[in-house]
Amino acid sequence: MHISSFFLELRSAYQAELDDLTFDSEGRNVLRKRLTEKRDELGFLLQLMDLHPEMVAVVLHQAFKFTVPTVMDHFLTRNEEELLAWGKLQHALKIEAWAQPIVAQILQEPMGEWFLSVAAALEYMHSKPLSADNRPAVSKDDADKDGHNDNLSRSEGSDDHREATAEDGDEADALAREEAGNDWLAAQGFDRKD
């Protein structure tokens, strides 16, 4: 399965949003408390759902149980302009009882069905690791800029490279999430964290 660039970008932004909500400045896990606060602000957040769906989708974190994963896998291959309608996607999942009122409120919005489809996809992706073919590729130019060129030339074709690939994938995911978070913060007007 090849995830579309639309969903890959949203996945990174969604993960960054969840990461930002998870811990307070003292390192305590406050995700549950912050998600409750976000859900209480749903009326305001709905204004952002078409511009920043990842910021609003967190209110539905853990709201879905996916009963037909093949439908979700197929859905993730689509680009923004060819998304499945909520009615077609809804049969592939079950909505948790606590989330029913939130979903009902979202469905009253003009972009509600579109948003619910995107939110379900974000939650589905969050529950699954990225496969190797969906991880961001590092070009030779990027590697040269970042000082990773030596690592590339040393590891190409070696057994050590093949054994370290799984570890590198986790590291690459963490770096991609951090970079997405930095990009998002910069887009919001904050200075880049380097």
N, C-alpha and C positions, 0 to 999 in steps of 0.2 A: 504494500500500500504506500502510495506517495501522497503525503499531506500537501495541500495547496499552500502557496505562499501566503494567502490571506489568513489561513488558520495558523500557520507557523508563526507569523508575526503576532497574532492575537495570543497565541499560547505563551510566548515569551512575556508579553505584557501582563497577562493574567497571572502567571507564576510570580512575576515581580510584585504585583499587587498583593497577592497572598503572602509572599515573603515579608513585605513591608508591614502587613497587619499582624504577623505572627508573634514578634517579640517586641517588648518595650525597651527603653534605653538601658534598663538594668539586666536585660537578657531573660526576663521572665516570659513564658508563653502566655500571651493574652489574646490569642486568636478568637476564642469563643466569645469573649467580652466585646472585642472590636466588631465581630460579625453581628452581634446583637445590636450594637450601636448603629451599624450600617443599615440593618433591616429597619430600625426605627426611623431612619432618614430616607426611606424608599421614595416617598413623594418627591423629595428634592432630587434624588439620584436619577429618577426616571427621565429627567431633562437631559441627562448625559448619555442615555443608552444608545443612541445612534452614532454619536461622535466618539465615545470612549466606552464601548460595551464591556471591556475587561474590568473597568472600575465599578460597574454596576453588577456584573455577573457574580461577583463575590457574595452577594446576598443569597445566591442559590448554591453556595458551596455545600456539597454533600446532599443536595436536594433530589438527585436523580439516581435511580438504579437502572442500569442498562440491560434490557432483556434480550435485545437482538443486536449484538455487537456488529454484525456484518452491515447493517443499515448505517450505523454510526461510522464504520470504517469507510464506506462508500461516500457518505456525506462529507467527510473530511477531505476528500479529493477535489471537491468543488470550489470554485472561486466565488467571490462575493456576489457577482451578478447572476449566479446559477444555483443558489442555495435551495434546498428542499423547503417546502412550506411546512409550518409547524404541524399541521394536520397529518402530513405524511410521515413526519419524524416522530410524532408523539406516540405512535404504536410501538416504537422500539425502546421505550423506557417507561419507568414507573416513577411518579412523583411522590415523594415522601409526604405524609399527612401534615407535618408542620409547615411545609412549603406550599400547600394548596392555596391558602389565602394570598400569599405573595404572587403566585402564578396568576390567580384570578385578577389581581390588581394590575399586573403587567399586561394581561390580555386586553384590558380596557384601553390601552394606549394605542395610537395609530401604528407605531412600529413594534408593538408588543409581540406579535407572532414571530417576526424576524429576529427580535432580540432573544426570545426563548430558544429558538433554534441555535443561535450562536452560543448562548449560555450553556445549553446542553452539550454542545460540541466542546466547549472549553473545559467543562467538568469531565467529560469523557477522556479528553487528552491528558488532563491532569492526573487521572488515575492510571495512565499507561506511560511507560518510558518511551522516548523517541527511538525509533529504529535507526540503524546506521545510515540508511538512505535518506532519512529526513533531518539528520543533523546538519547544521551549517558547515559548509566546506570552508577550509582555510586556504585561500589562494597563495601561490608562491610570493606574490607581492606583499600580501598581508603578513605572511610569515617573516619576510625580510624586514618589514617595518617594525614588527614586534620583537625582533631578535630571535625568532624561533627557527631560522633557516638552518642553523647548525644541527638542531634536533631532527629536522626533516632529512637532511642528507645522511646523517649517521644511521637513522632508523630505517630508511627505505630498503626493503628486501631482507632485513635481518630477522632472525627468529625472535629476538628480544622485542622487536616492533609488534609482531603478531601476538605475543603474549601480553603485552601492555595495552592492547587496544581496548579491552573492556574497562580498565581503570581510566584510560585516557578519555573514554566516552563519558564517564561520570564527571570527570574534570571539565570536559568540554561543555557539558550541560550546565554545570555551575558557572563557568565563565560566560556562557551565552546568556544565562539568567541575569548575571551581574551586569553585563553590557546592556541588556534590554532595560534593566532598571535604571542604569545611568542615562541611557538615551531618553527614557520617559521623563526622568527628573529634569534633564536639560530642556526638553520640550515644554515643561511646566515653568521654566524660568530659573531653575536652580543651577548653580555652578556644577560643572562636571566633577565627579569624584574620580581621581586618577590614582 
